[in-house]
Structure formats: structure tokens, C-alpha cells
């Protein structure tokens, strides 16, 4: 039974806090509070891995168009490469890809290959084409050609194949002068979060190119960038910022930016210092609903895992404030399960539409699940279940970037 994991007083404490503000908030927040108090807590108490898996995989099937084509959300009619990648990664987390034959895995990899350009190595879906997809920085590199490439490498890893063509777009970074000039453009006095996407996308693709594509040239820029990050990590917070953490905006920006850097080191089997400081900052960023956002605001799938992932890893490394961390993780699980849609997929942010990349084929409506949110929140659930030692059969891999096992089993 999962009830034993509900800490004494947590249900009552959450409900009391929610009820106390019911008449002081707009209708949207009332709806969110009700979802946490009802769906979140009920789903938490009654959580069963096999039931969760069955519903999640059922949702994925409803998003399938044909073959390896998937749509982003129910309200979207066209397929998108992003959705196919997320379907692959979700099935991988549930261990479903092990049931595919070698020919089936190869066929899915061939489908992904069909989108790759031999000229530069990027993957381009005609349904996603546009200036924002091609232009670096249009969305802080959190959507578009670099971002998609950083996701697709996990799908290839899951399928046991590698892209058909090399990543020629990485070649400028093998030049030391070019790389140093590129690094000098970053300014951590403001908006660290969007800037950090650039760096994560580049380094994870370099790591993949080195380890999966036998590209020895990738090691030098990896070493240079990681050394640069080590030198600029703050001792008082363990993060990267030159501003003070006096407002929630700055706290959140620092955490979400740092999230994009920590996996670069964990993938290299390196644990950064100041883990206790990192845990302290993240613990203070959680609201009473359990999400990692300012009080009274709903957290999105990105905001939640940006805090949750490093919290779990550095708590395991340091043993710092274990009791507080455990309580925070259980609250986070309630919030995650409040974000679970009746369809079996996850919503990106409850009571809020999601315009992913501001593109119509990667957009979902209010109270509608989507493939990106379902992958990212399922990954978060896998980490939570492993950390809390909830019975599960998640198959968390270790790949450059977003998915790296906690190694707690």
C-alpha cells in the first residue's frame, strides 16, 4: 500500500492551506487548489505503478497517427517529429522498447533518419519549419533545431542506433578561438535560465558525438566548457548567477539555469561541490501546492523538474536535510499527480494552455495533456519513485542530457 508514504499531517496541512485561501484567489487558482486537494492527494495515496503505466501507454496510443508518426496533443491533427521522439522516450522509460524486435527498432531509427540533413546534421520536420525553429535564441534555445537534436539523441540511444549523418553543426566549436568568443557572450547577471539552454544543448550533443559517434574532436570543447563552468560556480549557492537571490524571480532563474548545467557533470560521473547549498536554495523554492514556483502560481513541467532533478541528486550525494527533502519530494509527487490528465497523459501546467515553441503543431489547450509534458513529467515521476523507493519498474537510462539514472536501486 502506498498510504504509508503519506507523511503524518501532510494531507491535513495541504488541505488547510488550500481552504484558507479559497475565497482570496481567482477562479483559476481555485480550480488548481481543488485539483491538488482532490486529484493530487487521491492519486498519491492510491498510486500503483502498473495502473499508471497502463494509462500512460494508452494515452500514447491515442496520439499515434500511423507508423512512427505521433501528434503533439489531441487537438492537433498533424504529426511532428518532437512527438515521435517523446513517444519513443516514454516507451523507453516504461521498458516497452525491449518488446520491439531489432527490425522494429531499426524502422523507428530510419524514420528519425529521414528528417536529418546531410549538409549540417540537423533534423528538420516540414511541419515545424519556420524562422523560430531555425533561429538560435528565438526561444532561448528551448525549442528549435538545437533543442530537438538534444532530445532526439536519447531516442536514438533507446533504439540502439545512431543518426545517419554526423553533426557537422558542431564543427565551429572545435576551434578554440571561436569557442572562447562564444563563451564570452554569456552574461549571468540576468536571465540565466534561457542562456543555459544554449550551453546544455551544445555540450550534450558534443558528449553524444564523442561517446556514440566516435568523435574524438568533441572532447576538447567539452573539457573547455566544463572547466569554464567550474570556475564560475558560486560557492554560496552552488549555482551560476551574479545577482543576489533576494526575489523569487532571481531564485527561480538561478535554479532553472543551473539545472541545465548539472547533468553535464553527472553524465561525466562528476559531482560538483556545494551540494548542501544547492539543496538549501531549492527547498526554499517550493510552494504549498508542491510545485516549484512562487506561492499561488502553477509550476510547469520544466520548472518542476528543473528543481526536482538537482534536489534529488544532491540530496543523495550529501545526505543534507534528508527529512526536509523527503517531505518536499512527497509534496512534489502530489503536485505531479494533480497535473495528470484524465486521458492518462500529463498537462504541462494545470489550468493553462501550452504553446510549446509558439508553434501550432506543438500547442495544447487548457486542461489538455501533451506529449512533451507527458515525457518530462513521467521522467520526473520515475526519479521520484526511485528516490522514495516506491514499487516501480521504470527503466531509467543514462544518456547525455536529460535522462541520467539516480543509481539508487
VEXTI-677740 format. One record per residue (C-alpha): residue number from 1; residue in three letters; z negated, y, x negated. Coordinates in pm, 1 decimal, decimal comma. Example, Ala and Ser with C-alpha at 12.3 -4.5 7.8 and 13.67 -1.06 7.14 Angstrom:
2
  pos  code        pz        py        px
    1   ala    -780,0    -450,0   -1230,0
    2   ser    -714,0    -106,0   -1367,0
This chain:
409
  pos  code        pz        py        px
    1   unk       0,0       0,0       0,0
    2   unk      84,5     348,4    -121,1
    3   unk    -207,7     515,9      60,7
    4   unk    -439,3     453,3    -229,7
    5   unk    -242,3     706,5    -434,5
    6   unk    -322,3     988,3    -193,3
    7   unk    -597,6    1181,3    -370,8
    8   unk    -913,4    1244,4    -173,3
    9   unk    -878,3    1560,2      30,2
   10   unk    -514,2    1627,6     -62,1
   11   unk    -378,9    1576,1     289,0
   12   unk    -651,4    1791,4     444,0
   13   unk    -621,9    2060,3     176,6
   14   unk    -246,0    2089,8     218,0
   15   unk    -264,8    2099,8     596,3
   16   unk    -542,6    2360,7     592,8
   17   unk    -344,2    2587,4     359,8
   18   unk     -32,4    2545,7     568,0
   19   unk    -207,3    2609,5     900,7
   20   unk    -388,5    2915,9     764,4
   21   unk     -60,3    3096,4     715,1
   22   unk     142,4    2970,3    1010,0
   23   unk     126,7    3298,5    1201,9
   24   unk     184,1    3514,8     895,3
   25   unk     525,1    3385,8     788,0
   26   unk     880,4    3399,5     924,4
   27   unk    1022,1    3109,1    1124,5
   28   unk    1197,5    2961,3     820,0
   29   unk     867,9    2925,7     634,7
   30   unk     704,8    2781,2     943,5
   31   unk     973,9    2513,3     953,2
   32   unk     922,8    2441,0     583,9
   33   unk     546,8    2416,9     627,5
   34   unk     590,9    2176,3     917,4
   35   unk     821,0    1956,1     711,9
   36   unk     567,1    1937,3     431,8
   37   unk     276,2    1871,1     666,3
   38   unk     460,1    1607,0     865,4
   39   unk     761,0    1456,0     687,9
   40   unk     641,0    1509,9     333,2
   41   unk     295,0    1363,0     375,7
   42   unk     405,4    1083,4     610,2
   43   unk     687,2     979,7     377,2
   44   unk     446,0     993,4      85,0
   45   unk     182,4     775,1     246,6
   46   unk     437,9     522,9     369,3
   47   unk     665,8     529,9      65,2
   48   unk     836,9     200,0      -4,8
   49   unk    1090,3     177,2    -284,7
   50   unk    1320,5     -76,6    -119,9
   51   unk    1337,5     123,3     203,0
   52   unk    1403,1     441,8       7,1
   53   unk    1677,2     270,0    -193,2
   54   unk    1847,9     125,4     114,3
   55   unk    1857,8     460,2     293,1
   56   unk    1978,6     642,4     -17,3
   57   unk    2260,4     397,9     -82,1
   58   unk    2351,4     411,5     286,9
   59   unk    2388,3     788,2     256,0
   60   unk    2613,3     748,0     -48,3
   61   unk    2841,7     519,6     150,6
   62   unk    2880,0     783,2     423,6
   63   unk    3004,4    1024,2     157,9
   64   unk    3270,8     781,7      37,0
   65   unk    3629,3     860,9     134,4
   66   unk    3809,6     574,9     -34,9
   67   unk    3811,3     400,7    -372,0
   68   unk    3604,0     616,8    -602,5
   69   unk    3657,5     936,0    -404,2
   70   unk    3347,8    1095,9    -256,5
   71   unk    3282,5    1420,5     -75,8
   72   unk    3000,1    1656,3    -161,5
   73   unk    2846,5    1677,9     187,2
   74   unk    2915,3    1555,0     539,8
   75   unk    3060,6    1891,7     642,8
   76   unk    3314,1    1881,8     356,0
   77   unk    3643,2    1699,9     412,8
   78   unk    3789,8    1696,8      60,7
   79   unk    3676,8    1475,4    -225,2
   80   unk    3550,2    1623,9    -550,2
   81   unk    3504,2    1484,4    -897,7
   82   unk    3146,8    1612,9    -900,8
   83   unk    3063,9    1391,8    -601,5
   84   unk    3216,4    1081,3    -761,4
   85   unk    3008,2    1143,7   -1073,3
   86   unk    2689,7    1179,8    -867,7
   87   unk    2765,1     864,6    -670,7
   88   unk    2801,7     676,1    -998,3
   89   unk    2478,9     815,4   -1141,4
   90   unk    2279,4     747,3    -824,1
   91   unk    2404,3     390,0    -806,4
   92   unk    2312,7     356,3   -1173,2
   93   unk    1956,6     472,3   -1108,7
   94   unk    1920,1     208,6    -837,9
   95   unk    2063,8     -62,2   -1062,9
   96   unk    2364,1    -109,2    -833,1
   97   unk    2626,7     -75,8   -1105,7
   98   unk    2501,9    -404,1   -1250,2
   99   unk    2654,1    -569,9    -944,8
  100   unk    3001,2    -439,2   -1028,9
  101   unk    3244,2    -656,3   -1221,3
  102   unk    3385,0    -538,4   -1553,7
  103   unk    3715,6    -469,8   -1377,9
  104   unk    3543,4    -256,8   -1113,9
  105   unk    3361,6     -53,3   -1377,7
  106   unk    3685,6      -7,1   -1567,0
  107   unk    3860,4     104,9   -1248,4
  108   unk    3595,6     373,3   -1187,3
  109   unk    3625,2     488,6   -1550,1
  110   unk    4003,7     502,3   -1509,8
  111   unk    3953,7     721,0   -1203,6
  112   unk    3745,5     962,3   -1412,1
  113   unk    4001,4     949,3   -1694,5
  114   unk    4273,0    1067,8   -1458,8
  115   unk    4106,6    1410,1   -1443,8
  116   unk    4083,8    1461,8   -1820,4
  117   unk    4321,4    1693,7   -2003,1
  118   unk    4453,2    1558,8   -2331,2
  119   unk    4509,2    1916,1   -2452,7
  120   unk    4141,7    2014,3   -2470,1
  121   unk    3938,0    1720,1   -2335,9
  122   unk    3801,0    1897,0   -2027,9
  123   unk    3800,0    1733,3   -1683,2
  124   unk    3976,3    1924,9   -1406,6
  125   unk    3982,4    1840,0   -1038,2
  126   unk    4257,2    2020,1    -840,4
  127   unk    4008,0    2062,0    -556,8
  128   unk    3779,1    2257,9    -790,9
  129   unk    4037,7    2461,6    -979,1
  130   unk    3981,2    2835,5    -995,3
  131   unk    3866,7    3116,8   -1217,7
  132   unk    3496,8    3035,7   -1178,2
  133   unk    3549,8    2674,5   -1283,2
  134   unk    3737,5    2784,5   -1596,1
  135   unk    3545,0    3099,1   -1690,3
  136   unk    3243,7    3048,5   -1914,1
  137   unk    2942,1    3225,3   -1775,4
  138   unk    3066,1    3284,5   -1422,8
  139   unk    2766,8    3085,7   -1304,2
  140   unk    2558,1    3083,4   -1620,3
  141   unk    2747,9    2768,8   -1720,0
  142   unk    2554,7    2588,8   -1446,2
  143   unk    2878,1    2490,0   -1272,2
  144   unk    3228,8    2452,8   -1403,6
  145   unk    3416,2    2277,4   -1680,1
  146   unk    3136,0    2262,4   -1939,9
  147   unk    2872,0    2170,8   -1684,6
  148   unk    3084,2    1897,9   -1525,3
  149   unk    3160,6    1749,7   -1867,1
  150   unk    2786,4    1735,0   -1938,5
  151   unk    2738,7    1529,2   -1621,3
  152   unk    3038,9    1301,3   -1648,8
  153   unk    2923,6    1159,8   -1982,4
  154   unk    2629,3     994,7   -1803,8
  155   unk    2869,7     832,3   -1557,2
  156   unk    3078,0     700,7   -1846,8
  157   unk    2761,0     573,3   -2012,1
  158   unk    2662,9     392,1   -1694,7
  159   unk    3006,8     233,4   -1666,8
  160   unk    3011,0     120,5   -2028,0
  161   unk    3324,7     317,6   -2110,9
  162   unk    3412,2     639,9   -2286,4
  163   unk    3664,9     911,4   -2198,6
  164   unk    4029,1     850,2   -2274,6
  165   unk    4067,1    1164,3   -2486,6
  166   unk    3846,3    1332,2   -2746,7
  167   unk    3655,9    1653,0   -2674,0
  168   unk    3884,0    1896,7   -2854,5
  169   unk    3699,7    2187,1   -2692,9
  170   unk    3413,3    2117,8   -2935,3
  171   unk    3619,9    2185,8   -3246,9
  172   unk    3536,4    2558,5   -3287,3
  173   unk    3166,8    2469,3   -3319,4
  174   unk    3230,2    2260,8   -3629,8
  175   unk    3296,7    2589,9   -3808,8
  176   unk    2965,7    2724,5   -3940,0
  177   unk    3064,4    3091,5   -3915,3
  178   unk    3182,2    3050,9   -3556,3
  179   unk    2865,1    2864,0   -3460,9
  180   unk    2635,5    3124,2   -3619,5
  181   unk    2819,0    3404,2   -3441,6
  182   unk    2788,1    3214,0   -3113,5
  183   unk    2413,0    3162,6   -3156,4
  184   unk    2363,5    3530,1   -3242,2
  185   unk    2492,3    3624,0   -2896,0
  186   unk    2187,0    3480,1   -2720,7
  187   unk    1907,3    3716,7   -2630,7
  188   unk    1589,3    3566,6   -2490,7
  189   unk    1443,6    3896,9   -2379,3
  190   unk    1575,5    3834,0   -2027,5
  191   unk    1740,4    3561,3   -1815,0
  192   unk    1672,8    3267,4   -2045,0
  193   unk    1749,1    3017,2   -1768,3
  194   unk    2122,7    3088,7   -1725,7
  195   unk    2173,5    3133,4   -2100,9
  196   unk    2012,5    2798,8   -2175,3
  197   unk    2279,3    2616,6   -1974,1
  198   unk    2537,8    2709,6   -2237,3
  199   unk    2331,0    2555,4   -2514,8
  200   unk    2237,0    2238,9   -2327,9
  201   unk    2594,8    2174,0   -2222,3
  202   unk    2721,3    2213,1   -2577,8
  203   unk    2455,2    2008,2   -2754,5
  204   unk    2457,3    1718,8   -2508,5
  205   unk    2834,7    1694,7   -2542,0
  206   unk    2802,2    1703,4   -2920,7
  207   unk    2538,5    1428,1   -2903,7
  208   unk    2761,1    1219,0   -2680,3
  209   unk    3062,2    1276,9   -2905,4
  210   unk    2856,7    1169,1   -3206,9
  211   unk    2697,1     859,4   -3051,0
  212   unk    2963,7     733,2   -2810,1
  213   unk    3288,2     860,1   -2963,9
  214   unk    3203,0     806,4   -3332,1
  215   unk    3249,6    1173,0   -3415,1
  216   unk    3058,3    1234,2   -3738,5
  217   unk    3153,0    1604,2   -3742,0
  218   unk    2923,4    1662,6   -3443,6
  219   unk    2605,4    1608,6   -3646,3
  220   unk    2622,6    1934,7   -3841,4
  221   unk    2628,7    2170,0   -3538,8
  222   unk    2361,6    1957,0   -3368,0
  223   unk    2134,5    1999,1   -3668,4
  224   unk    2203,1    2373,0   -3689,6
  225   unk    2130,9    2439,4   -3322,3
  226   unk    1814,9    2227,3   -3310,9
  227   unk    1681,4    2399,8   -3623,9
  228   unk    1753,4    2736,5   -3460,6
  229   unk    1560,4    2631,3   -3151,7
  230   unk    1265,7    2501,0   -3355,1
  231   unk    1241,3    2832,3   -3537,4
  232   unk    1239,2    3035,6   -3215,9
  233   unk     999,7    2822,0   -3007,3
  234   unk     688,3    3020,7   -2916,6
  235   unk     352,1    2889,2   -3027,8
  236   unk     160,5    3031,6   -2730,5
  237   unk     376,0    2876,1   -2455,0
  238   unk     598,4    2622,3   -2630,8
  239   unk     899,6    2792,5   -2470,0
  240   unk    1173,1    3039,8   -2563,3
  241   unk    1131,2    3399,2   -2448,6
  242   unk    1039,2    3735,9   -2594,3
  243   unk     891,3    3879,2   -2274,0
  244   unk     532,4    3833,5   -2154,7
  245   unk     460,8    3587,5   -1874,7
  246   unk     297,9    3845,5   -1650,0
  247   unk     508,7    3788,0   -1339,4
  248   unk     613,5    3469,9   -1162,0
  249   unk     975,5    3562,4   -1224,9
  250   unk     918,0    3553,4   -1600,4
  251   unk     710,7    3233,3   -1584,8
  252   unk     982,2    3059,3   -1385,3
  253   unk    1261,7    3186,2   -1608,1
  254   unk    1082,7    3063,0   -1920,2
  255   unk    1016,2    2716,3   -1775,5
  256   unk    1365,9    2670,1   -1637,4
  257   unk    1522,8    2784,0   -1961,2
  258   unk    1302,6    2559,1   -2172,1
  259   unk    1391,9    2258,7   -1956,3
  260   unk    1745,9    2277,5   -2089,7
  261   unk    1619,6    2259,1   -2447,9
  262   unk    1350,7    1988,8   -2438,2
  263   unk    1589,2    1696,7   -2360,9
  264   unk    1796,2    1783,0   -2667,9
  265   unk    1493,0    1690,1   -2878,3
  266   unk    1368,0    1400,0   -2667,8
  267   unk    1709,6    1237,1   -2694,4
  268   unk    1673,5    1262,4   -3073,8
  269   unk    1329,7    1094,8   -3041,2
  270   unk    1157,3    1413,8   -3148,8
  271   unk     853,9    1550,3   -2966,9
  272   unk     818,8    1924,7   -3001,9
  273   unk     479,6    2083,6   -3076,3
  274   unk     262,3    2292,0   -2844,4
  275   unk     277,2    2033,1   -2565,8
  276   unk     -62,4    2134,1   -2429,5
  277   unk      57,3    2493,4   -2390,5
  278   unk     368,4    2372,6   -2209,6
  279   unk     157,9    2169,8   -1964,7
  280   unk     -68,3    2469,8   -1900,1
  281   unk     218,8    2703,1   -1816,0
  282   unk     393,5    2454,6   -1586,3
  283   unk      77,7    2361,3   -1395,1
  284   unk      29,8    2726,9   -1301,2
  285   unk     382,7    2749,0   -1161,8
  286   unk     340,0    2504,9    -870,7
  287   unk     287,5    2641,1    -519,9
  288   unk      74,0    2495,3    -240,5
  289   unk     373,1    2315,8     -86,7
  290   unk     413,0    2119,2    -408,8
  291   unk     736,8    2280,9    -524,4
  292   unk     774,1    2472,5    -846,9
  293   unk     842,4    2815,6    -705,1
  294   unk     644,3    3126,9    -616,1
  295   unk     397,1    3092,2    -330,3
  296   unk     567,0    3092,6       8,3
  297   unk     909,4    3015,4    -137,5
  298   unk    1100,4    2688,4    -118,4
  299   unk    1197,9    2537,0    -452,0
  300   unk    1542,4    2392,1    -507,0
  301   unk    1625,7    2064,6    -676,0
  302   unk    1691,3    2245,0   -1006,9
  303   unk    1369,9    2444,9   -1000,5
  304   unk    1165,3    2133,7    -928,3
  305   unk    1299,8    1903,9   -1198,0
  306   unk    1308,3    2189,8   -1448,3
  307   unk     928,4    2195,2   -1428,3
  308   unk     856,7    1833,7   -1340,6
  309   unk    1052,0    1671,2   -1623,8
  310   unk     875,2    1851,3   -1912,5
  311   unk     539,2    1834,9   -1733,5
  312   unk     555,1    1454,6   -1723,7
  313   unk     687,0    1415,1   -2077,9
  314   unk     440,9    1646,6   -2247,4
  315   unk     150,5    1518,4   -2038,6
  316   unk     233,1    1168,3   -2160,9
  317   unk     265,7    1288,9   -2521,1
  318   unk     -53,4    1492,2   -2529,9
  319   unk    -285,2    1343,3   -2267,4
  320   unk    -365,7    1706,4   -2182,8
  321   unk    -525,9    1773,1   -1841,1
  322   unk    -432,1    1430,2   -1711,2
  323   unk    -627,3    1466,7   -1387,1
  324   unk    -465,3    1802,4   -1307,4
  325   unk    -121,6    1669,9   -1392,4
  326   unk    -166,0    1362,4   -1172,8
  327   unk    -268,7    1581,5    -880,0
  328   unk      29,9    1812,6    -937,8
  329   unk     272,7    1520,1    -955,1
  330   unk     144,0    1376,6    -627,1
  331   unk     186,9    1715,8    -461,6
  332   unk     537,3    1732,1    -606,6
  333   unk     618,6    1391,2    -459,6
  334   unk     513,3    1513,7    -116,1
  335   unk     742,2    1814,7    -158,4
  336   unk    1029,4    1594,8    -274,5
  337   unk     990,1    1370,6      27,5
  338   unk     977,9    1675,4     255,8
  339   unk    1324,7    1753,9     114,9
  340   unk    1451,8    1411,1     220,1
  341   unk    1707,9    1444,4     497,0
  342   unk    1721,7    1208,3     795,2
  343   unk    2061,5    1095,6     662,9
  344   unk    1893,5     933,7     361,2
  345   unk    2019,7    1195,2     117,1
  346   unk    1827,9    1490,3     -22,7
  347   unk    1866,9    1857,1      60,9
  348   unk    1889,0    2093,8    -232,0
  349   unk    1645,1    2341,0     -75,9
  350   unk    1491,3    2282,9     265,9
  351   unk    1594,6    2520,5     542,6
  352   unk    1860,2    2669,8     312,1
  353   unk    2234,9    2616,0     266,9
  354   unk    2351,6    2525,6     -83,9
  355   unk    2660,3    2699,3    -224,3
  356   unk    2693,6    2498,9    -544,5
  357   unk    2921,8    2699,3    -772,6
  358   unk    3005,0    2913,6    -469,5
  359   unk    3292,4    2676,0    -401,6
  360   unk    3373,0    2545,3     -50,2
  361   unk    3408,1    2179,2    -156,2
  362   unk    3066,7    2186,7    -326,6
  363   unk    2878,7    2354,9     -44,6
  364   unk    2637,6    2213,2     212,2
  365   unk    2498,9    2366,4     528,7
  366   unk    2138,9    2435,5     624,1
  367   unk    1943,5    2110,4     677,8
  368   unk    2230,5    1910,8     526,8
  369   unk    2199,3    1673,2     232,8
  370   unk    2447,4    1684,3     -52,6
  371   unk    2541,4    1463,0    -345,0
  372   unk    2415,8    1693,3    -620,8
  373   unk    2073,7    1729,5    -462,0
  374   unk    2056,8    1357,4    -389,0
  375   unk    2124,5    1269,9    -752,8
  376   unk    1888,9    1530,1    -900,6
  377   unk    1603,4    1460,1    -660,6
  378   unk    1649,6    1082,9    -690,9
  379   unk    1621,0    1123,7   -1067,4
  380   unk    1302,8    1324,0   -1012,1
  381   unk    1168,2    1055,1    -781,3
  382   unk    1241,7     792,2   -1046,5
  383   unk    1040,0     989,7   -1301,8
  384   unk     756,9    1043,8   -1053,7
  385   unk     737,5     677,3    -957,9
  386   unk     734,4     567,1   -1320,5
  387   unk     467,9     822,6   -1412,8
  388   unk     242,8     736,4   -1116,2
  389   unk     315,4     365,6   -1162,2
  390   unk     436,3     333,1    -805,0
  391   unk     608,9      -2,2    -744,9
  392   unk     978,6      55,0    -808,6
  393   unk    1287,0     -93,5    -965,5
  394   unk    1457,1     224,2   -1083,8
  395   unk    1684,1     176,0   -1382,4
  396   unk    1641,9     498,8   -1579,9
  397   unk    1876,5     507,3   -1874,9
  398   unk    1871,9     718,7   -2187,9
  399   unk    2177,4     939,2   -2223,9
  400   unk    2239,1    1281,9   -2379,2
  401   unk    2121,5    1546,6   -2136,3
  402   unk    1954,4    1495,3   -1802,8
  403   unk    1858,3    1130,2   -1789,4
  404   unk    1613,9    1004,8   -2052,6
  405   unk    1361,0     731,4   -1983,9
  406   unk     991,6     822,5   -1986,8
  407   unk     920,2     487,2   -2155,0
  408   unk     605,5     428,6   -1950,7
  409   unk     684,6      73,1   -1835,3
